[in-house]
């Protein structure tokens, strides 16, 4: 017999096809709650809220301390690349979710380079917060996930900042832009970065 806490999974949610598929998969087993983090710089989280309504899952906005965003930006500027900063911010968001959820999930996949936690980091996280960290897409390649998501959803894909999604990257970009100017964004972030936003469930 599962307790109520053990039946609810909090899925870190961007409104894109991967986190939407994660929610669909886990809804077969658990009660799903979609969680989107914001640091207060942008209202891009509203994209995720719209998709959550479309998918018919409860939506929770997680308001994070802006200091974490500042620390992330400092790391990225120092490194000259976003990987370590994005991983740091992802860990902080997972830890914040874990304060109120026994089951924590995200849409990280096999091909992802960031924000992927190592096995030792996952074990440490689960032990420290007494949670289950679930990554249902970790066994799938990008190619396979494209096949699966196209069966469930209709979605649009965007490059760079053409249409901000609810990922951390957009608030990171915004803070760098405010502090260091737009040219710094072009130096640091890859130009081929794409993200998706689901707009319909397939019949």
N, C-alpha and C positions, 0 to 999 in steps of 0.2 A: 504494500500500500504506500503510494507516494504522498508526501505532504504537498500542500499547495505551492510552497517555494520550490520544490523539486519538480513540479510540473510546468513551471513557467520558464521559458528561455528568453533572455534579452539578446536580440540580434542587432549588432552594430550595423546601421542602415544608411545608405547614401542615396537611395532612390534609383540606383543603377541595376543592371540585369543580374550581376553576380549576387549582390546582397538580397535582391528579390527572390532569386532562385533558392538561396540559403533559407529564407523564410518559408518558402513553399515546401521544401524538403522537411524542415523541422516541424512544420505544422501537422505533419502526419503522426508525430509522436508527442509533441508538447504544445502547450498554450504559448503562442508567440507574441512577444512585445517588441516593436521596432524602436530602436534608440538612435537618435542622431545627436552628435555633439556640436556645440557652438561655443565660440569664444567672444561673441558679441560684436565682431567687426563687420560681418555681413549678415544678410537675411537669406543666404542661399539654402539654409536648412528648410525653408518653406517648400523647396522642390521635393525634398524627401517626405515631408508631411502630406503633400498632394498624392504622391505615389502610395504611401501607406493607406490613405483613404481609398484609393483605387483597388488596392489589394485586400482591403477590409481587415487590416490588422490594427490593434491599438498602437498609438504613436506616443513616444515620450521624447521631449527635448531635454538634453543634458547640458546644463550651463557650466562650462569649465572656466577655471581661473585664467585670466589673460596672461598671467605670469608664465604659465606653461607654454603659451604661444611665443612669448618673448624669448624664453630659453631655447625653444625650438629654432627660432629664427637665428639666434646667436650661433647655434651649432651649425646650421646650414651655411651661414656666411663664412664661418671659420673653415669649414670643410670645402666650400666651393661646390657642393652638390647636395641634393636633398635627402639622400637615403637615411642617414643616421638621425636626422631631425624628425623625419616622418615616422620612423620606428619609435623614437622616444615619445612622440605625441600619442601614437597608437597605444603604447603600453600604459600611459597615464589615463587615457580614456577607458581602457579595459579595467584598470584598477578602480576607477570611479564607479563604473557599472557594477563591479564585483562587490561593492559595499552593500548593495541592495538586492543582488541576484545570485542565486546558487549556480545557475546555468548561464554561461556567457558564450556567445557565438559571433563569428564574423564570416565574411565571404572571401577570405584569402584563399588563393588557388595555388596549384603546384608550380606554375611558371612564375609566380610573383617573386620579385627580388625584395620589394618593400611593400608593406611593413611586416615582414615575416619574422616571427620569434623562433629562436633556436629551441631544440628539445629541452635543454637545461633551463632556459628562460620560461618555457611553458610549465615545466614541473615546479619551478620555484614560484611562479604565479599561482598555480593551483594550490600548492601547499600553504602559501602565505595567506591567501584569502579563502581557503576551504571551498573552492569552486570547481566546476567542471568547465573546461575550455573546449568548445566544440568548433571544428572547422570542417564542415561537410564537403567542401569543394576541394580540399587539399589534394585529393587523389586525381583530380582532373586537369588536363592540359587546357590551354586557351581554346584550341581548336575544338575539343570535345565540349567545352562549356558553351561555345557559340552554337553548336548543334542543339544542345539541351535548352538553352534560353530562347532560341528561335522557335522552339515548339510550344513554349508557354507564353511568351510575351511579344508585343510589338514595342520597339524602342527606337530612340534616336541616338546617334553617336556624334560626339563633338570633339574637336581638337582644341587643345590649349584652353584659353579663356573665352572662347567664342560664345559659350553659354554655361555659366557656372553651375556645377552640381553641388552636392552637399558633402563632398570629400574635404578632409583637412587642408588639402593642397591650396584651395582657393583662399582661405583665410590666411594661410602662410604667405601666399603670393601677395595678398593685399597689404600685410604688414611690411613685407620687404619693399613693396612699391612705395609705401608711405615714408619708410625710413631711408631707403637707399635709391629710390627712383626706378622707373620701368626698365631701364637698360640692364639693371642687376638681375631681373627676372630672366631675360634672354641669355645672360651668362650662365645661370645656374640650372634652369629647368630644361629638360629635353623638349624639343619642338614637336616631336611626334606623339606626345602624351595624348591619349584619348580617354573619354569617359562616356557613359551612357545614362540615359534617363528613360525609364519605362513609361509608356503612355497608354497602354492597353493590354488586357489579358486576352490571349487568343481563345476563341470559342472552342 
